[in-house]
Amino acid sequence: MDSRTKRRLAAAELDALARRAVGAGVASATELTDGYANAVWRLALDDGREAVLKLSPPPDLDQLSYERNLLRMEAVAIELAARAGVPVAGLLRAGFDDPVLGGDYLFLAALDGVSWNDVKPDGEAALRRELGRHLARFNSVTGEVFGYPHAGITGPTWRAAFLAMVAALLGDPERYPTPLPLPPAEIMAIVEAAAPVLDEVTTPRLVHFDVWAGNVFLDLTGPPKIQAIIDHERAFWGDPLAEFVTPTIFGELSGGDPLLAGYREVTPLELTPAARVRIDLYRAYLYLILLIENGPRQYPPDEYARVRTIATASLTDVLDRLVRAAARPVE
């Protein structure tokens, strides 16, 4: 989707950046438009390699609070995920505060698979189970602090960090007015009332938080399997239960979901009533992101209309559930 946050580079600028970063020029370049925030190109380099370039938005663009230094978090997450055995696109070079273009960039090894969003392969249940195993390995990585260290939104506990994350997000409409189903102060009060369940989380764990079909590449040269999980830029340190929100976006996590079964093959996970409330808190957070991020990005209205409508309805529903949950004891 087109977005105001995506930078435009001429062919000569792409070539010069590639030569500085990876020591090869650009033979051809194709912009990849499936993403929503960073500009992305697939490059054929003149030394025969294929690479993907991700370039941060213009440094003078005022983004959402949590979006500061997204590519720096992605570079960290890629390396940590790879060590944990999660299939990812290899990181060729990360550059921060580039002196010529400004901003940050990543050069990644290009994938030869296909986006799960573009195909409907046989054996999707098995693929979903495999994805669950990979997510469990991703979440096995532990950190030192909760929240978004690269954005300066952190907390000593998961409850403190998550409330800071929500507060920062709800503060962004002051710069970018955004229609929400309730005033920000009322939404914050609902989240705070339900937040005691977050105290169950005592260890910061790496959470991708953006695993939808478009961010999963498949190898279809034989029996379908996952080639790589991509786009780690929204990752944070927090509760692994948040990982189940995007793969079930605008829906619910069923106890019979193969994703859950695969996850449990790697590590135990119980969906208690309190765990369900935690998941609802993370759903509310994701739906708020989908609504508020249109402020700085300015998506094409016709393309964004469906997302806005369903995110608004879904946020309303989950806030109602959180109100009811806060009114009764949670086991």
Residue, then its C-alpha position, 0 to 999 in steps of 0.5 A: m500500500d502506498s504511504r507517505t512514510k515510503r521514501r523515493l530513491a532514483a536509480a543512481e541513489l540506489d546504486a550509490l547506496a548499494r556500493r557503499a553498503v555491500g560493495a556492488g552496484v545495482a543492475s536492476a531494481t523493483e520496488l516491493t509495495d506490499g509493506y506499509a511503512n518502509a520503502v522496500w526494493r528487490l535488487a539484482l546486484d552486478d556481482g550476481r547477488e539478489a538483495v532486498l533493501k529496506l529504507s526508513p522513512p525520511p528523518d524529518l517525518d514525525q512518526l508514531s512514538y513506538e516507530r522510532n528506530l524501527l529498523r534498528m530493532e529489526a536488525v537486532a531481532i533478525e540476529l537473535a531469531a536466527r540464533a534461536g533457529v527461526p528461519v529469517a532472511g539473512l542480514l547482509r548489512a545494517g546502516f544507521d544514520d546514513p550520512v548521504l541519505g539520512g536515516d537507516y537501512l537494511f540490506l537483506a538476502a533476497l528470498d526465492g520463495v513466495s509470500w503465503n499471502d499470495v498462494k493457497p498451498d496444500g497442507e495449510a494446517a501443517l504449515r500453521r503448525e510449523l509456524g507455531r513451532h517457529l514462533a515458540r522459538f522466537n519467543s524463547v529469546t529473553g531480554e533485559v527490559f520490557g517494551y521498545p528499548h529502541a524507541g525509549i518506551t520501556g518499563p521495569t515490569w510488563r504491566a508498566a511497559f505495556l501501559a506506557m506503550v498504550a499511553a504513547l500510542l494514545g498520545d499520538p492522535e494529539r499530533y495526528p487526529t484520529p477517529l476512535p470509538l471512544p476518547p483516548a482517556e476512556i480507552m486508557a482507563i479500560v486498559e488500566a482496569a484490566a491490566p493487573v493480569l499482566d503481572e503474570v508476565t515476569t520475563p521479557r521475551l522477544v515478540h514479533f507482533d506482525v506475523w500475518a500471511g504476508n510476512v511468511f515466505l513459503d518454499l513450494t519446491g517440494p512439500p510446502k514449508i516455511q522458508a522465512i519469517i520477515d519484517h521484524e520491525r514491530a518487535f518488542w520485549g514482552d508477553p509471548l501471548a501477544e504473538f497470537v494476535t496478528p495470526t488471528i487478526f479480527g478473529e479469535l484464537s481457537g483451542g484447536d488452532p494448529l498454530l497453538a498445537g505447534y507452539r505447544e510442541v516446543t513449550p507449554l502454554e495454557l489458555t487460562p481465563a487470565a491469559r484470554v484477557r491478556i490476549d484481548l489487551y494485545r488485540a486492543y493495542l493492535y487495533l489502535i495501531l491500525l487506526i492511529e498509524n494512518g495519521p502519519r502514513q496517509y494511506p489512500p482513502d479507498e484502500y484504507a477504508r475497509v481496514r478502518t471499518i473492521a479495526t474500529a468494529s473489532l476495537t469496540d468489541v474487544l474494549d467491551r470484553l475488557v470492561r466486562a473482564a475488569a468487573r469480575p475476578v479473573e482466575 
